[in-house]
Amino acid sequence: MVEKVLKRYLQKGISPNDIAFISFTNKAVNTAIDRSLKAFPQYTTDDFERFKTLHKYCRRYFSEEVFDPKDCMIDFALQTKIVKRSDKRLTQDNFTYTDWSLGIYSKARNMLASPIQVYKEESYKKDSLDVFCRKVKTYEHYKMSGSERSFIDFDDMIERTIEEVNFPPLKVLIVDEAQDCTPLQWSVIYKLAANTDRIYLAGDDDQAIYQWNGADPKYFTKFFPGRKVRLRKTKRFGEAVHKFSQIIRRGILDSEEKEYEHGTQPGYVKRYLNFKEIPFNQLEGTWYILGRIGNTVNELRMLAKDAGLYFKDNDERKCFDENQWEAIKSWTRLSNKKKIDKRQAEKMYRYIRELKDPGYRTQKFWTNEPDFKEYDFQALKEWCGLDLPQAAQKKQWWWILRRNFTPRQIIYFLRLLRRYGQKELDAEPQIIIDTIHSVKGGEARHVVLYEKANYPSDYKSKSKKEKINEKKVWYTGATRARNTIHLLSTDYKYNYPLGDDYLVYVREKKN
């Protein structure tokens, strides 16, 4: 729908500068820009300057209008360090990347609610109320205590944007994944809408998976005025994926009524007890391998490496260091009596034991450069002192580069080369391994869902609200698939809902 709306207004001749596209991930924004550029090549990336995430959109106008150079942004990674450093009474607490108390405080601000009230409503409490209040007070005191500059965080930026920024007028405003906006973020959307001719909100309340951060899908489904258009048909998946996803959806008791018509593509849903049983070699196309949280994703990555799979995450980071791969290719070429260019030589030298010192390497590569453009073993010896015995030159890459490769890395590279060959490893991986949250909005032909729980206790003991929220997460994961869903159930310690859902699916399929 979003693509159709964009295309319609661009075809009418409305300038991209008069259109704002707001989404929650950089990838979704970049995808919208790329598709628009492909359909309308007369534009450039600079023409789509209002296609941004909500925070980046606010930051742009906040910086232009009211941002004080003395202000300094505080990101999530710094919050914990600030509190720990500012209050010695808290040094013994178990701090993590994002502190639990500061997370609850941010949630309260996004909900436009009292921090203490939100604290009391949380079923799981890591800190006592006294510690919670002390952390919040310490954090706010730090932000205001700078002698030469004050500090702001992302929530401050949103709040000050609402109060102080005057957005320029728009002809079209498109908000994607609107069900994931918090009440605080909706205040920004209301302000944008006040000076916009046409507004489009796209979303699915069944995929509202950010309520832990204060998001409220009711602002999307009930509170925003205007005409509702319900999508009745999905082209993404066929009957098998549709039936299984609808069984998961039965547990989402507070959703809007929907009637989907599925696509015609074939497919199936199957459960596995072992990662190696999943038919990666037999099924062509793209794959999502999804875990519930970061810990389960790390387990999946280890399983994938043991299986020799070539993959990346949703941020395009590959499963190996690309400089390592360049070194392997260069050494292999040299060993086969072929030549490499200067760039390849530089990258290879980073991993050679004898020339590991950065200063020495830099000096040799940028002075006394020979006239020729490509180098074999002899040329490299004359140019920068690669003095290896003849026997070493015939060694395999893992021998000469062994100090910079762990045994596990060597084994993994050998598995990759055995499974794929060099050409495929130079291309983009067809497999993405990440959390369900990270791939929201994306799709793949095949999806693996790792059923391991993120709760340290039985799923059935959770509250009704928690169960509904978990169902939404798994529904989101299942609906990323176009053809097949593969449920990986290697851990029976936790009782998770998809197991029961799969049994229902099998039973209804037989009937």
C-alpha positions in Angstrom: 0.0 0.0 0.0 2.8 2.4 1.0 4.5 1.9 -2.4 1.2 2.6 -4.3 0.7 5.8 -2.3 4.2 7.0 -3.0 4.0 6.1 -6.7 0.6 7.8 -7.1 1.8 11.2 -5.8 5.1 11.1 -7.6 3.3 10.4 -10.8 1.1 13.4 -10.2 4.3 15.5 -10.2 4.4 16.3 -6.5 8.0 16.9 -5.5 9.6 14.4 -3.1 10.5 17.4 -1.0 6.8 17.9 -0.3 6.4 14.2 0.9 7.5 12.9 4.2 7.9 9.2 4.8 8.4 8.1 8.4 9.3 4.6 9.4 11.0 3.0 12.4 14.1 1.4 10.8 16.7 2.8 8.5 16.3 -0.2 6.3 12.6 0.5 5.6 13.5 4.1 4.8 16.3 3.1 2.5 14.1 0.6 0.8 11.4 3.2 0.1 14.0 5.6 -1.3 15.6 2.9 -3.5 12.2 1.8 -4.9 11.2 5.4 -5.6 14.5 6.1 -7.4 14.1 3.0 -9.5 10.6 4.0 -10.6 11.5 7.7 -11.0 15.1 8.0 -12.1 14.9 11.8 -12.6 15.3 12.2 -8.9 18.4 11.8 -6.7 18.7 10.6 -3.1 19.0 14.2 -1.9 15.4 14.8 -3.2 14.1 12.4 -0.6 15.5 14.3 2.4 12.3 13.9 4.3 12.3 10.1 4.1 13.6 9.3 7.6 13.1 7.5 10.9 11.0 9.5 13.3 14.0 10.3 15.5 16.1 11.4 12.6 13.3 13.6 11.3 13.0 15.3 14.7 16.8 15.6 15.0 17.0 17.4 11.6 14.6 20.2 12.5 15.5 20.2 16.1 19.1 20.8 15.2 18.2 23.5 12.7 15.8 25.5 14.9 16.7 25.0 18.6 19.7 22.7 19.0 22.3 24.4 21.1 25.9 23.5 20.1 26.6 23.1 23.8 24.0 20.3 24.0 25.3 16.8 23.8 23.2 13.8 22.8 23.2 10.8 25.2 22.6 7.5 23.6 21.4 4.3 25.3 24.9 2.9 25.7 26.0 5.9 27.8 23.1 6.0 30.2 24.3 3.1 32.3 27.8 4.5 32.5 26.5 7.9 33.6 24.4 6.6 36.5 27.1 4.2 37.6 29.8 6.9 37.5 27.6 9.6 39.2 26.4 7.7 42.2 28.9 5.5 44.0 26.1 3.9 46.0 25.0 2.2 42.8 28.4 0.7 41.7 27.5 -2.7 43.1 24.4 -3.0 41.1 24.3 -5.3 38.1 24.5 -2.9 35.2 23.9 -4.0 31.6 24.0 -2.3 28.2 20.7 -0.7 28.8 19.8 -0.4 32.5 16.4 -1.8 33.5 15.4 1.2 35.6 16.3 3.7 32.9 14.4 1.6 30.4 11.3 1.8 32.6 11.8 5.5 33.0 12.0 5.9 29.2 8.9 3.8 28.8 7.0 6.0 31.2 8.1 9.2 29.3 7.0 7.6 26.0 3.6 6.7 27.6 3.2 10.2 29.0 2.7 8.5 32.3 4.1 8.7 35.9 7.4 6.7 36.2 6.4 5.3 39.6 3.1 4.2 38.2 4.7 2.4 35.3 7.2 0.9 37.7 4.4 -0.5 39.8 2.6 -2.0 36.8 5.7 -4.0 35.7 5.3 -7.7 36.6 9.1 -8.2 36.6 11.2 -5.9 38.7 14.9 -5.9 38.7 15.4 -3.0 41.1 13.6 -1.9 44.2 11.5 1.2 44.1 14.1 3.1 46.1 16.9 2.1 43.7 14.7 2.9 40.7 14.0 6.4 42.0 17.6 7.0 42.9 18.8 6.0 39.4 16.2 8.3 37.7 17.1 11.2 40.0 20.9 10.7 39.4 20.4 10.5 35.7 18.4 13.7 35.4 20.8 15.5 37.7 23.7 14.5 35.6 22.1 15.8 32.4 21.6 19.3 34.0 24.8 19.5 36.0 27.3 20.2 33.2 29.2 23.4 33.9 29.7 24.2 30.2 27.1 22.1 28.5 23.9 20.4 29.2 23.0 16.9 27.9 19.9 15.5 26.3 18.8 12.0 25.4 16.4 10.8 22.6 13.3 11.3 24.7 14.4 14.9 25.5 14.8 15.5 21.8 11.3 14.3 21.0 9.8 16.3 23.9 11.7 19.5 22.9 10.8 19.0 19.3 7.1 18.9 20.2 7.4 22.1 22.3 9.8 24.2 20.2 10.0 23.1 16.5 7.8 24.4 13.7 7.8 21.9 11.0 7.6 23.1 7.4 4.3 22.3 5.5 3.8 19.0 3.7 1.5 17.9 0.9 1.7 14.2 1.9 2.7 12.5 5.1 3.1 8.7 5.2 3.8 6.9 8.5 4.7 3.2 8.2 4.4 0.7 11.0 2.1 3.2 12.8 1.0 0.6 15.4 4.5 0.9 17.0 4.3 4.6 17.8 4.3 5.6 21.5 2.0 8.3 22.8 5.0 10.6 22.9 5.7 9.9 19.2 2.1 10.3 18.3 2.4 13.9 19.6 5.0 14.5 16.9 2.7 12.9 14.3 -0.2 15.1 15.4 2.1 18.2 15.0 3.2 17.1 11.6 -0.4 16.4 10.6 -1.6 19.9 11.5 0.3 21.3 8.6 -0.1 18.5 6.0 -2.7 18.2 3.2 -2.9 14.4 3.2 -1.9 11.8 5.8 -1.5 8.0 5.4 -1.0 5.7 8.3 0.0 2.1 7.5 0.2 -0.7 10.1 -1.2 -3.9 11.6 -2.2 -4.0 15.2 -1.5 -7.8 15.2 2.2 -6.9 14.7 2.3 -4.4 17.6 5.5 -5.8 19.1 6.9 -2.7 20.8 4.4 -2.3 23.7 7.3 -3.1 26.1 8.6 0.3 25.1 5.3 2.2 25.6 3.8 1.8 22.1 0.0 1.8 22.0 -1.7 0.5 18.9 -5.0 2.0 19.9 -3.7 5.4 18.8 -3.6 3.8 15.3 -6.7 1.7 15.3 -9.1 3.9 17.3 -7.9 7.4 18.2 -6.7 8.8 14.8 -9.6 10.4 12.8 -10.1 9.6 9.1 -11.2 6.8 6.8 -9.9 3.3 7.3 -9.0 1.0 4.4 -8.6 -2.6 5.3 -6.3 -4.8 3.2 -8.2 -8.0 2.3 -5.5 -9.8 0.4 -1.9 -10.6 0.9 0.4 -11.5 -1.9 3.3 -12.5 0.4 2.3 -16.0 1.4 0.2 -19.0 0.3 -2.3 -21.2 2.0 0.1 -23.2 4.4 1.7 -20.1 5.9 -1.6 -18.3 6.0 -3.3 -21.1 8.0 -0.5 -21.4 10.5 -0.2 -17.7 11.0 -4.0 -17.5 11.6 -3.8 -20.2 14.3 -1.1 -18.1 16.1 -3.4 -15.1 15.7 -6.2 -16.8 17.6 -4.3 -16.0 20.7 -4.3 -12.2 20.0 -7.6 -11.4 21.6 -7.6 -7.6 21.4 -7.0 -7.2 17.6 -9.2 -5.6 15.0 -11.3 -8.0 12.8 -9.6 -8.9 9.6 -10.4 -11.2 6.7 -7.3 -12.1 4.6 -7.2 -13.8 1.2 -3.9 -15.6 0.8 -1.8 -15.9 -2.3 -1.6 -19.0 -4.5 2.1 -19.9 -4.0 2.7 -23.4 -2.6 4.4 -24.0 0.7 4.3 -25.9 4.0 5.0 -25.7 7.7 7.2 -28.3 9.4 8.8 -28.8 12.8 12.4 -30.0 13.4 14.3 -31.2 16.5 17.7 -30.6 15.0 19.1 -27.6 13.1 20.9 -29.8 10.6 17.6 -31.4 9.5 16.4 -28.2 8.0 16.7 -28.5 4.1 18.9 -25.4 3.4 20.4 -27.1 0.3 17.1 -28.3 -1.1 15.2 -25.1 -1.1 16.3 -22.2 -3.2 15.8 -18.6 -2.4 16.2 -16.3 0.6 16.1 -17.3 4.2 15.3 -15.7 7.5 16.5 -17.6 10.6 14.9 -15.8 13.5 15.3 -15.9 17.3 13.2 -14.3 19.9 16.0 -12.4 21.6 19.7 -11.7 21.2 20.8 -14.8 23.2 18.8 -17.2 21.0 20.2 -15.4 17.9 23.7 -16.0 19.1 22.9 -19.7 19.4 21.5 -19.8 15.9 24.7 -18.2 14.5 26.8 -20.9 16.2 24.5 -23.6 14.8 24.8 -22.0 11.3 28.6 -21.9 11.5 28.7 -25.5 12.6 26.6 -26.3 9.5 28.8 -24.2 7.2 26.1 -21.7 6.3 26.9 -18.4 4.7 24.8 -15.6 6.3 24.6 -12.0 7.5 22.4 -10.1 9.9 19.8 -7.5 9.0 22.3 -4.7 9.2 24.3 -6.4 6.3 27.2 -7.6 8.6 28.5 -10.9 7.2 29.4 -14.0 9.2 33.1 -13.4 8.7 35.6 -10.6 8.6 35.7 -9.5 5.0 39.4 -8.6 5.3 40.1 -12.2 6.3 38.3 -13.4 3.2 40.4 -11.0 1.1 43.6 -12.3 2.7 42.5 -15.9 2.0 41.8 -15.2 -1.7 45.1 -13.2 -2.2 47.2 -15.9 -0.6 45.5 -18.6 -2.7 46.2 -16.6 -5.9 49.9 -16.2 -5.0 50.2 -19.9 -4.1 48.7 -20.7 -7.5 51.4 -18.5 -9.2 49.0 -15.7 -10.0 49.4 -12.0 -9.2 47.5 -9.6 -6.9 47.1 -5.9 -7.0 48.2 -3.3 -4.4 44.8 -3.2 -2.6 44.8 -7.0 -2.3 48.4 -7.0 -1.1 47.7 -4.4 1.6 44.7 -6.4 3.0 46.6 -9.6 2.9 49.6 -8.1 4.8 47.3 -7.3 7.7 47.1 -11.0 8.5 50.7 -12.0 7.8 52.6 -12.7 11.0 56.0 -11.4 9.8 54.6 -7.9 8.9 51.9 -7.4 11.5 53.3 -4.0 12.8 51.0 -1.3 11.3 53.7 1.4 11.1 56.1 -0.9 9.3 53.4 -2.1 6.9 52.2 1.4 6.1 55.7 2.7 5.5 56.6 -0.1 3.1 53.4 0.1 1.1 53.5 3.9 0.5 57.2 4.4 -0.2 59.5 3.0 -2.8 56.6 1.7 -4.8 57.6 -0.3 -7.9 56.4 0.7 -11.4 54.3 -2.4 -12.1 50.7 -2.8 -10.9 50.4 -6.4 -9.9 52.7 -8.5 -7.7 53.7 -12.1 -7.3 55.8 -13.5 -4.4 59.1 -12.2 -5.9 57.7 -8.7 -6.5 56.4 -8.5 -3.0 59.7 -9.6 -1.6 61.6 -6.9 -3.5 59.0 -4.2 -2.7 58.2 -4.6 1.0 60.3 -7.4 2.3 58.1 -10.4 2.2 60.9 -12.8 2.9 59.4 -16.2 3.2 61.2 -19.5 2.5 60.2 -21.3 -0.7 58.4 -24.0 1.4 56.2 -21.4 3.0 55.0 -20.1 -0.3 53.5 -23.5 -1.1 51.6 -23.7 2.2 47.9 -23.4 2.4 46.4 -20.1 3.5 45.5 -21.3 7.0 49.1 -22.2 7.7 50.6 -18.8 6.8 47.8 -16.9 8.3 47.3 -19.1 11.4 48.2 -16.5 14.0 45.3 -14.3 12.9 42.8 -17.2 12.5 41.5 -19.2 15.3 41.1 -23.0 14.7 37.3 -22.5 14.8 37.6 -19.8 12.1 39.7 -22.0 9.9 37.2 -24.9 10.2 34.4 -22.5 9.4 36.1 -21.1 6.3 36.8 -24.7 5.1 33.2 -25.6 5.5 32.1 -22.5 3.6 34.4 -23.2 0.7 33.3 -26.9 0.6 29.6 -26.0 0.6 29.6 -22.8 -1.6 32.9 -22.4 -3.4 34.6 -19.0 -3.8 32.2 -17.4 -6.3 29.2 -17.6 -4.0 31.2 -16.2 -1.0 31.9 -13.2 -3.1 28.2 -12.6 -3.6 25.6 -11.5 -1.0 24.4 -14.2 1.4 20.9 -15.5 0.9 20.5 -16.1 4.6 19.8 -13.5 7.3 20.0 -14.5 11.0 18.6 -12.0 13.5 15.8 -11.3 15.9 12.1 -11.2 14.8 12.0 -7.5 15.7 14.9 -6.6 13.4 13.3 -8.0 10.3 9.9 -6.6 10.8 8.6 -5.3 7.5 10.8 -7.6 5.5 10.2 -11.0 3.9 12.0 -14.1 2.8 11.0 -17.2 0.8 11.7 -19.5 3.8 11.6 -18.7 7.5 13.1 -20.6 10.4 11.6 -19.8 13.8 13.7 -20.9 16.8 11.1 -21.6 19.5 13.3 -21.2 22.5 11.7 -18.9 25.1 13.0 -15.7 26.5 11.2 -16.2 29.8 13.1 -18.1 32.6 9.8 -19.8 33.5 6.8 -21.6 32.0 5.0 -19.6 29.4 1.7 -20.8 30.8 2.3 -18.9 34.0 2.4 -15.6 32.3 -0.3 -13.0 32.4 -3.0 -12.7 29.7 -1.4 -9.5 28.4 2.1 -11.0 28.3 0.8 -14.0 26.3 -1.0 -11.8 23.8 2.2 -9.7 23.3 4.2 -12.9 22.8 1.7 -14.2 20.2 2.1 -10.9 18.3 5.8 -11.4 18.1 5.5 -15.0 16.8 2.8 -13.9 14.4 5.1 -11.2 13.0 7.9 -13.8 12.6 5.6 -16.3 10.8 4.2 -13.8 8.4 7.7 -12.9 7.1 7.6 -16.2 5.1 6.5 -16.4 1.5 6.6 -20.2 1.0 7.8 -22.3 4.0 8.0 -22.1 7.8 10.5 -24.3 9.7 10.0 -24.5 13.5 13.1 -25.4 15.3 12.4 -27.0 18.7 15.6 -28.1 20.3 14.8 -27.0 23.9 11.9 -28.5 25.8 12.8 -26.8 29.1 10.3 -24.1 28.3 6.7 -24.5 27.3 6.2 -22.1 24.4 3.0 -21.5 22.4 4.1 -22.4 18.9 4.4 -26.1 19.9 0.7 -26.2 20.6 -0.1 -24.1 17.6 1.8 -26.5 15.3 -0.2 -29.4 16.7 -3.4 -27.6 16.0 -2.2 -26.8 12.5 -1.4 -30.5 11.8 -4.8 -31.6 13.2 -6.8 -29.0 11.1 -4.8 -29.8 8.0 -5.8 -33.5 8.3 -9.4 -32.6 8.7 
